[in-house]
Amino acid sequence: MKRTNENIFTKYYMLALFALFACFLWGSAFPSIKIGYELFSITSSFEKITFAGLRFLLSSLLIFAFCLITRRKLKLSRKNLYYLIGLGLVQTTIQYILFYIGLSNTTGTKGSILAATNTLFSVLLVPLFFKNDKLNIKKVIGLILGFMGVVVINLANASSELGFNFMGDGFIILSSFMGAIGGIYTKKLTKDIDAFLISGYQLFIGSIFLIGVGLAGGTNEMVFSAKGLALLLYLGFVSAAAFSIWTILLKYNSVSRVTIYKFTIPLFGVLLSYIFLKERLMGINTIISIVLVSLSIILISLEKEK
Protein backbone atom coordinates (compact mmCIF):
# COMPACT_ATOMS: atom_id res chain seq x y z
CA MET A 1 0.00 0.00 0.00
CA LYS A 2 2.82 2.39 0.87
CA ARG A 3 4.51 1.77 -2.49
CA THR A 4 1.17 2.35 -4.27
CA ASN A 5 0.71 5.70 -2.52
CA GLU A 6 4.26 6.70 -3.36
CA ASN A 7 3.75 5.86 -7.02
CA ILE A 8 0.51 7.87 -7.14
CA PHE A 9 1.79 11.02 -5.46
CA THR A 10 5.09 11.19 -7.38
CA LYS A 11 3.54 11.09 -10.86
CA TYR A 12 3.74 14.53 -12.50
CA TYR A 13 0.06 14.82 -13.32
CA MET A 14 -1.07 13.60 -9.89
CA LEU A 15 1.36 15.95 -8.13
CA ALA A 16 0.05 18.83 -10.24
CA LEU A 17 -3.60 17.87 -9.63
CA PHE A 18 -3.30 17.63 -5.83
CA ALA A 19 -0.94 20.61 -5.46
CA LEU A 20 -3.13 22.88 -7.59
CA PHE A 21 -6.23 21.76 -5.67
CA ALA A 22 -4.54 22.62 -2.35
CA CYS A 23 -3.42 25.99 -3.73
CA PHE A 24 -6.94 26.62 -5.07
CA LEU A 25 -8.30 26.04 -1.56
CA TRP A 26 -5.74 28.40 -0.03
CA GLY A 27 -6.49 30.93 -2.78
CA SER A 28 -10.21 30.72 -1.97
CA ALA A 29 -9.35 31.75 1.58
CA PHE A 30 -8.48 35.30 0.39
CA PRO A 31 -12.04 36.38 -0.51
CA SER A 32 -13.51 34.16 2.21
CA ILE A 33 -11.45 35.84 4.93
CA LYS A 34 -12.41 39.31 3.64
CA ILE A 35 -16.08 38.29 3.79
CA GLY A 36 -15.47 36.82 7.25
CA TYR A 37 -14.09 40.12 8.54
CA GLU A 38 -17.34 41.79 7.54
CA LEU A 39 -19.59 39.07 8.97
CA PHE A 40 -17.72 39.00 12.30
CA SER A 41 -17.20 42.81 12.35
CA ILE A 42 -13.44 42.31 12.66
CA THR A 43 -11.27 45.42 12.55
CA SER A 44 -8.20 45.03 14.80
CA SER A 45 -5.12 42.84 14.29
CA PHE A 46 -5.86 40.90 17.49
CA GLU A 47 -9.37 40.09 16.30
CA LYS A 48 -7.85 38.82 13.05
CA ILE A 49 -5.44 36.63 15.04
CA THR A 50 -8.34 35.22 17.08
CA PHE A 51 -10.31 34.59 13.89
CA ALA A 52 -7.33 32.70 12.42
CA GLY A 53 -7.02 30.70 15.63
CA LEU A 54 -10.69 29.67 15.53
CA ARG A 55 -10.31 28.71 11.88
CA PHE A 56 -7.28 26.50 12.54
CA LEU A 57 -8.84 25.00 15.67
CA LEU A 58 -11.84 23.92 13.61
CA SER A 59 -9.48 22.58 10.94
CA SER A 60 -7.67 20.41 13.46
CA LEU A 61 -10.93 19.01 14.80
CA LEU A 62 -12.03 18.09 11.26
CA ILE A 63 -8.74 16.28 10.69
CA PHE A 64 -9.02 14.43 14.00
CA ALA A 65 -12.57 13.38 13.10
CA PHE A 66 -11.28 12.06 9.77
CA CYS A 67 -8.55 10.14 11.59
CA LEU A 68 -11.10 8.51 13.89
CA ILE A 69 -13.36 7.58 10.96
CA THR A 70 -10.42 6.00 9.11
CA ARG A 71 -9.27 4.28 12.33
CA ARG A 72 -5.98 6.10 12.61
CA LYS A 73 -4.47 6.17 16.09
CA LEU A 74 -4.27 9.68 17.54
CA LYS A 75 -1.78 8.75 20.22
CA LEU A 76 1.78 10.05 19.81
CA SER A 77 5.01 9.34 21.58
CA ARG A 78 6.23 12.10 23.88
CA LYS A 79 9.15 12.85 21.53
CA ASN A 80 6.89 13.23 18.48
CA LEU A 81 4.48 15.38 20.48
CA TYR A 82 7.33 17.75 21.32
CA TYR A 83 8.26 17.89 17.63
CA LEU A 84 4.69 18.80 16.68
CA ILE A 85 4.48 21.45 19.40
CA GLY A 86 7.52 23.05 17.80
CA LEU A 87 5.99 22.77 14.33
CA GLY A 88 2.68 24.23 15.50
CA LEU A 89 4.42 27.23 17.06
CA VAL A 90 6.56 27.88 13.98
CA GLN A 91 4.15 27.12 11.12
CA THR A 92 0.89 28.30 12.65
CA THR A 93 1.32 30.57 15.69
CA ILE A 94 4.44 32.63 14.93
CA GLN A 95 3.93 32.66 11.16
CA TYR A 96 0.38 34.01 11.32
CA ILE A 97 1.00 36.49 14.15
CA LEU A 98 3.82 37.99 12.09
CA PHE A 99 1.65 37.90 8.95
CA TYR A 100 -1.38 39.69 10.40
CA ILE A 101 0.65 42.33 12.22
CA GLY A 102 2.74 42.84 9.09
CA LEU A 103 -0.28 43.08 6.81
CA SER A 104 -1.85 45.74 9.04
CA ASN A 105 1.28 47.89 8.64
CA THR A 106 1.81 47.69 4.87
CA THR A 107 -0.23 47.86 1.66
CA GLY A 108 -2.14 44.84 0.36
CA THR A 109 -0.09 44.85 -2.84
CA LYS A 110 3.27 44.80 -1.07
CA GLY A 111 1.97 42.20 1.36
CA SER A 112 0.89 39.86 -1.46
CA ILE A 113 4.24 40.17 -3.21
CA LEU A 114 6.33 39.77 -0.05
CA ALA A 115 4.27 36.75 1.06
CA ALA A 116 5.47 34.99 -2.11
CA THR A 117 9.00 35.00 -0.68
CA ASN A 118 7.85 31.87 1.20
CA THR A 119 8.50 29.86 -1.97
CA LEU A 120 11.85 31.58 -2.54
CA PHE A 121 12.99 30.79 1.01
CA SER A 122 11.81 27.18 0.74
CA VAL A 123 13.70 26.36 -2.45
CA LEU A 124 16.82 28.28 -1.38
CA LEU A 125 16.99 26.71 2.10
CA VAL A 126 16.09 23.13 1.24
CA PRO A 127 19.62 22.14 -0.03
CA LEU A 128 20.88 22.75 3.51
CA PHE A 129 18.60 20.00 4.83
CA PHE A 130 18.16 17.56 1.92
CA LYS A 131 21.20 16.60 -0.16
CA ASN A 132 19.06 15.21 -3.03
CA ASP A 133 17.24 18.52 -3.51
CA LYS A 134 20.06 20.77 -4.67
CA LEU A 135 19.77 24.22 -6.22
CA ASN A 136 20.52 24.43 -9.95
CA ILE A 137 20.03 26.81 -12.85
CA LYS A 138 16.56 25.43 -13.69
CA LYS A 139 15.35 26.09 -10.16
CA VAL A 140 16.83 29.58 -10.10
CA ILE A 141 15.14 30.48 -13.40
CA GLY A 142 11.90 28.87 -12.19
CA LEU A 143 11.98 30.91 -8.97
CA ILE A 144 12.60 34.14 -10.87
CA LEU A 145 9.74 33.47 -13.32
CA GLY A 146 7.32 32.49 -10.55
CA PHE A 147 8.13 35.50 -8.40
CA MET A 148 7.80 37.79 -11.42
CA GLY A 149 4.36 36.26 -12.02
CA VAL A 150 3.26 37.21 -8.50
CA VAL A 151 4.63 40.74 -8.94
CA VAL A 152 2.88 41.21 -12.30
CA ILE A 153 -0.56 40.19 -11.04
CA ASN A 154 -0.27 42.77 -8.25
CA LEU A 155 1.06 45.62 -10.42
CA ALA A 156 -2.38 46.89 -11.47
CA ASN A 157 -3.24 47.69 -7.86
CA ALA A 158 0.26 48.85 -6.98
CA SER A 159 0.61 51.83 -4.69
CA SER A 160 3.15 54.57 -5.16
CA GLU A 161 4.20 54.05 -1.54
CA LEU A 162 7.86 53.05 -1.44
CA GLY A 163 10.35 52.35 1.33
CA PHE A 164 10.73 49.53 3.82
CA ASN A 165 8.68 49.30 7.00
CA PHE A 166 10.01 46.64 9.36
CA MET A 167 6.77 46.26 11.34
CA GLY A 168 4.96 45.79 8.03
CA ASP A 169 7.19 44.55 5.20
CA GLY A 170 9.75 43.05 7.57
CA PHE A 171 7.17 41.06 9.52
CA ILE A 172 5.67 39.59 6.34
CA ILE A 173 9.12 38.51 5.15
CA LEU A 174 9.79 36.94 8.56
CA SER A 175 6.39 35.24 8.35
CA SER A 176 7.33 33.78 4.96
CA PHE A 177 10.66 32.60 6.36
CA MET A 178 8.93 30.84 9.28
CA GLY A 179 6.52 29.21 6.81
CA ALA A 180 9.44 27.92 4.74
CA ILE A 181 11.14 26.49 7.83
CA GLY A 182 7.83 24.89 8.81
CA GLY A 183 7.49 23.22 5.40
CA ILE A 184 11.02 21.79 5.57
CA TYR A 185 10.42 20.61 9.15
CA THR A 186 7.16 18.98 8.02
CA LYS A 187 9.04 17.05 5.34
CA LYS A 188 11.43 15.74 8.02
CA LEU A 189 8.58 14.63 10.30
CA THR A 190 6.72 12.69 7.58
CA LYS A 191 9.30 9.92 7.85
CA ASP A 192 8.01 8.88 11.28
CA ILE A 193 4.56 10.43 11.77
CA ASP A 194 1.32 10.00 9.80
CA ALA A 195 0.70 13.01 7.53
CA PHE A 196 -2.81 13.61 8.89
CA LEU A 197 -1.57 13.57 12.48
CA ILE A 198 1.12 16.10 11.59
CA SER A 199 -1.46 18.46 10.09
CA GLY A 200 -4.01 17.94 12.85
CA TYR A 201 -1.69 18.36 15.82
CA GLN A 202 0.28 21.31 14.45
CA LEU A 203 -2.94 23.16 13.59
CA PHE A 204 -4.47 22.36 16.98
CA ILE A 205 -1.41 23.41 18.96
CA GLY A 206 -0.83 26.51 16.87
CA SER A 207 -4.48 27.55 17.07
CA ILE A 208 -4.55 27.41 20.89
CA PHE A 209 -1.67 29.86 21.08
CA LEU A 210 -3.22 32.10 18.41
CA ILE A 211 -6.53 32.27 20.27
CA GLY A 212 -4.66 33.00 23.51
CA VAL A 213 -2.71 35.87 21.94
CA GLY A 214 -5.85 37.26 20.28
CA LEU A 215 -7.92 37.17 23.45
CA ALA A 216 -5.10 38.73 25.46
CA GLY A 217 -4.93 41.59 22.96
CA GLY A 218 -8.69 42.16 23.02
CA THR A 219 -11.45 40.72 20.82
CA ASN A 220 -14.56 42.03 22.55
CA GLU A 221 -16.34 43.34 19.46
CA MET A 222 -16.49 40.18 17.32
CA VAL A 223 -20.06 39.40 16.22
CA PHE A 224 -21.14 35.78 15.71
CA SER A 225 -23.94 34.82 13.31
CA ALA A 226 -25.18 31.76 11.43
CA LYS A 227 -23.63 33.02 8.18
CA GLY A 228 -20.36 33.77 9.93
CA LEU A 229 -20.18 30.33 11.51
CA ALA A 230 -20.96 28.67 8.15
CA LEU A 231 -18.11 30.61 6.56
CA LEU A 232 -15.82 29.69 9.44
CA LEU A 233 -16.70 26.03 8.87
CA TYR A 234 -15.70 26.38 5.20
CA LEU A 235 -12.41 28.05 6.14
CA GLY A 236 -11.82 25.22 8.61
CA PHE A 237 -12.30 22.71 5.80
CA VAL A 238 -9.95 24.71 3.53
CA SER A 239 -7.08 24.55 6.01
CA ALA A 240 -7.77 20.94 6.99
CA ALA A 241 -7.81 19.70 3.39
CA ALA A 242 -5.01 21.92 2.04
CA PHE A 243 -2.54 21.27 4.88
CA SER A 244 -3.22 17.52 4.81
CA ILE A 245 -2.77 17.29 1.03
CA TRP A 246 0.39 19.40 1.23
CA THR A 247 1.89 17.22 3.96
CA ILE A 248 1.23 14.05 1.93
CA LEU A 249 2.82 15.62 -1.18
CA LEU A 250 5.88 16.66 0.84
CA LYS A 251 6.20 13.11 2.13
CA TYR A 252 6.58 11.60 -1.35
CA ASN A 253 8.24 14.47 -3.28
CA SER A 254 11.10 16.92 -2.90
CA VAL A 255 10.27 20.21 -1.20
CA SER A 256 11.13 22.31 -4.27
CA ARG A 257 8.86 20.30 -6.62
CA VAL A 258 5.91 20.80 -4.30
CA THR A 259 6.54 24.32 -3.01
CA ILE A 260 6.85 25.90 -6.47
CA TYR A 261 3.06 25.46 -6.87
CA LYS A 262 2.52 28.04 -4.11
CA PHE A 263 3.11 30.73 -6.70
CA THR A 264 -0.40 29.89 -7.97
CA ILE A 265 -2.08 30.87 -4.68
CA PRO A 266 -2.15 34.63 -5.49
CA LEU A 267 -3.51 33.81 -8.96
CA PHE A 268 -6.40 31.83 -7.52
CA GLY A 269 -6.92 34.55 -4.91
CA VAL A 270 -7.24 37.26 -7.58
CA LEU A 271 -9.54 35.17 -9.80
CA LEU A 272 -11.82 34.15 -6.93
CA SER A 273 -11.89 37.70 -5.52
CA TYR A 274 -13.12 38.83 -8.94
CA ILE A 275 -15.90 36.21 -8.86
CA PHE A 276 -17.09 36.67 -5.27
CA LEU A 277 -16.07 40.23 -4.37
CA LYS A 278 -16.38 41.77 -7.85
CA GLU A 279 -12.84 43.07 -7.56
CA ARG A 280 -11.10 44.18 -10.73
CA LEU A 281 -9.55 41.44 -12.89
CA MET A 282 -6.35 42.78 -14.42
CA GLY A 283 -6.69 41.51 -18.02
CA ILE A 284 -3.27 41.28 -19.61
CA ASN A 285 -1.52 41.26 -16.24
CA THR A 286 -3.39 38.10 -15.27
CA ILE A 287 -2.51 36.35 -18.53
CA ILE A 288 1.18 37.26 -18.27
CA SER A 289 1.23 36.16 -14.63
CA ILE A 290 -0.35 32.78 -15.44
CA VAL A 291 2.21 32.20 -18.21
CA LEU A 292 5.17 33.09 -15.97
CA VAL A 293 3.98 30.94 -13.05
CA SER A 294 3.20 28.03 -15.38
CA LEU A 295 6.69 28.18 -16.87
CA SER A 296 8.23 28.22 -13.38
CA ILE A 297 6.25 25.12 -12.38
CA ILE A 298 7.16 23.28 -15.57
CA LEU A 299 10.88 24.02 -15.16
CA ILE A 300 11.03 22.69 -11.61
CA SER A 301 8.37 19.97 -11.52
CA LEU A 302 9.61 18.16 -14.61
CA GLU A 303 13.12 17.87 -13.23
CA LYS A 304 14.01 14.24 -12.51
CA GLU A 305 13.88 13.17 -8.89
CA LYS A 306 17.00 11.55 -7.43
N, C-alpha and C positions, 0 to 999 in steps of 0.2 A: 504493500500500500504506500509506503514511504517513497519508494522508487517511482511509483505511478504519479504521485503528487509532484515529485521533483521534475519528472518529464513534462507534466502539464504546465507548471508555472515557469519553466525555463524556455519554452517555445516562444519565438518572437511575437507571434500574433496573439498568444494568450497573455503574455506579459503586457503587451500594448492594450489589450482589451480590459484587463483588470486594473492596470495603472491609470488608464484614462477614465475608467468608471470611478475610481477613488478620487481622482482629481476633479471630476465633474461634481461629485458630492461636496468636496471642499469648496469648489467654486460656487455651488448653490448656497453655501453658507453666507456669502457676501450680501446678497439681497435679503436673505432670511434674517440675518442679524440686524440689518437696518430696519426691517419691518418690526422685529422684536423690540428694538429700542423704543419705537413708537407705541407698541402695544403695552409695554411695561413701564412707559414714561421714564425711561432711563436717560439721564443727562450727565452724571458725574463719572469719572474714571473708576471709582470704587464700585459703583453700581454695575458698570460694565464687567468688572472683575468678578463680582458676585454672580452675574448672569452667566458668564463663562463657566464658573464653578458649578452652577446648577446644571448647565448643559452637559458638562463632562461627567458629573455624578450620575445623571440619568443614562449617559452612554455606558458607563461602567456597569450599571445595573442590568442594562439590556444584554451586555456581553456575558455577564454572570448567568443570566437566565438562559441564554443560548448554551452555555457550557453545561448547565444542569440538564437541559433537554437532550443534549447530545452525550450525556453521561461522562463528561470530563470531570476529573477530580479538581476541586478548587484548592485543595491543601498544598502548601508550599513548604519547602525546607526553610529553616531560619535564614540560612545564607542567601537563598534566592529571594526571600522576602526583603532582605536588606538591599539587594541589588535593585529590586523594583521600587523600593522607597526612593533610592537615588535617582532612578529613571523618572519617576513621577515628579520629583522636585525639579529636575532639569528640564524635561520635555513638556511638562504641563504647567506647573506652578510658576517657576522663574521665567520661562519663555513667554507666557501670556501676560504676566504682570509687566514685564519689560515692554511687550508689544502694545498693550493698552495705554500705558503711561506715555510711551513714545508717540503713539498715534494721536494722542490728545495734544501733543506739543509740536506737531509738524503738519504739513498739508497732506491730503489724501493721496495726491499724485506721488509725492516724494515717498510716502509710506509704502505705497504699492510697489514702487521700483526697488526701494531698499529691502523690502521683505523678500524679494527674489534673490538676495544674496545668500539665502539659505542653501540654494542649490549650488552656488559657487563655493561656499564653505565646505559643503559635503564632498564634492568631487575633489577639491584641493586637499582636504584633510585625510581622506580615506587611504591614500598610499602609506600614511604613517602607521595605520592599524592593520591593513590587509595587503600583504605582499603581492597577491595576484590581481590587484586592482590598481595598477600603476597609472600615473598621468602620462599622456602622450599627446602628439600634435592633433589627433582627431578629437580628443576630449577637450583640448584647449579651444579649438575652433568651434566645437559644439557648444561650449559654455558661452563663448562670445556671441554666437548667433542667437542662442536662447535668451541671453540677458538683453541683447539688442531688441528682441521681439517684445519683451516686457516693457522696455523703455518706449518703444514706438506706440504701443497700444495706450500708453498713458500720456503721450505728447499732446493730444488734442485738448486735454483738460489741464495742461501744465500751467503752473503759476509762475509769475515772474519773480517770485521770492527765491532768493539765492542764499548762500551761506550755509554753515553747519551748526546745528543746534544739538548739543550733546543730550539734553533731556528728551529731545524728540528724535532726530535722525540717529544719534548715537545709541539710544535705547533700542530702536528697531533693528539696527545692525547687531547689537548684542543679543537681541531676541533671536535673530536668524542664526547667529553663531551657536547659541544654546540648542536650537532646534537641530542643527547639523550634528552636534555632539550627541544629542539624544538619538538621532537616527543611526549613527555608527554604533552607539552603545546597544541599541535594540538589536542590530545585526549580530553582535557578540552574544547576546542573551538567547537568541533563537536556537543556539546549539543545544541548550540544556532545558529550556522552558517552553511549554506550548505557546504558540503565537497568540492564541485568544486570551490566555492567562496574562501574558505580557501586556496586551492592550488593556484588558479589564483592570488589572491591579494598578498599572501606572496612571490610568485615567481616574480611578477611584482615589488613590492617594493624592494625586495632584489636585483633584477637585476639592478635597477637604481643606487643603491649605489655601486654595483660592477663595473659597467661601469664607474661611476665617479672616483672611486679609480684607476681603470686601466688607464684611460685617464690622470689622474693627474700624474701617475707614468711614463707615456710615452709608447705609442703604435704606433709609427710612421711607423714601418716597416711591419705591417700586410698587406698581399697581398690577395685581394678578387678575386675569380674566380667562374665560374658557378658550377664546381665540389665542391668547398668549400662551396658555399651557399646551394647546395643540401644536403651536409653532415650536415650543420648547421640546416637545416630544419628537418632532421631525428633526430638529437640530441634534438631539440626543442620538437618533438613528444615524444621522450623517457621520458623526464622530465615531460611533461604534463600528459602523460598516467600513468607513474609510481607513481608520487606524488598524483594524483587524486585517483588511486586505493588504495594506501596506506592509505590515509586519510579516505576513506570509510571503509576499514578494521579496522582501529583504532576506528572508530565510534561504530562498532558493536561487537568488541572483546577486550579482555584485551591487554594491551601493550605488555606484555611478550609473549603471544601466537603469536602475529603478528611479533614482532621484531626479534624473534629467526630465522626467515627465512632469515634475512640479512646475516647470515653466508654463504648463498649460492652465494652471489654476487661475491666474489673472484673466486669461482669455475666456474661460468659462464664466468667471465672475462678471466680466463686462457684458457678455452675451445674455446671461440670465438677468442681469440688472436692467438691460434694455427691455426684456420681455415682461418682467414683473414690476419694475419701478419706472418704466418708460424713460429711462435715462438715455442720453444720446449715444447712438452707435456710430463709431468713427470710421465709416466707409473704408477708404483706401488704407488707413492706418491699421484697421483690423485685418485686412487681407495680407498686408505686408507682414504683420506680426505673426499671423498663422503660418505663413511660408517660412519665416525665420525660425520659429519654434519647431516646426515640423522637420526642417533640415537639421537642427541641433539634435533632435531625438533620433533621426535616422543615422547620423554620424556615430553616435555613441551606442545606441541599442543594437546595431548590426555588427558591432565589433565582436569578434570571437571570444568566448569565455575560456579562461584557462582552468 
